[in-house]
């Protein structure tokens, strides 16, 4: 086995180790996002129903998916999936810093509305 072949094998080993670590970090972040739980303003009525105080609807989208943080988690992960894993935490901070109309509690990314309250919870845990 020549020196070049040894270096290629070492490079392959390092690439595999990098891929495994990247997947481990991606899974840890996804688990953290999913572990946020449900919006505390939501009162569940059943598996697919909940109520929410009308005050929570002020300056917020009225769609149920916006107030359901389990849906928000999957939407955030879909948005993050389009970015390199290294940039996920910085991207969440960018989303929180993004300006919107006064008092608006949503951040729109690729036609997806994400809750600022939910993003703050995620940022605090990461």
Buried (B, 14 or more C-beta within 10 A) or exposed (E): EEEEEEEEEEEEEEEEEEEEEEEEEBEEBBEBBBEBEBBEBBEEEEEEEBEBEEEBBEEBBEEEBBBBBBBBBBBBBEBBEEEEBEEBBEBBEEBBEEEEEEEBBBBEBEEBBBBBBBBEBBEEEE
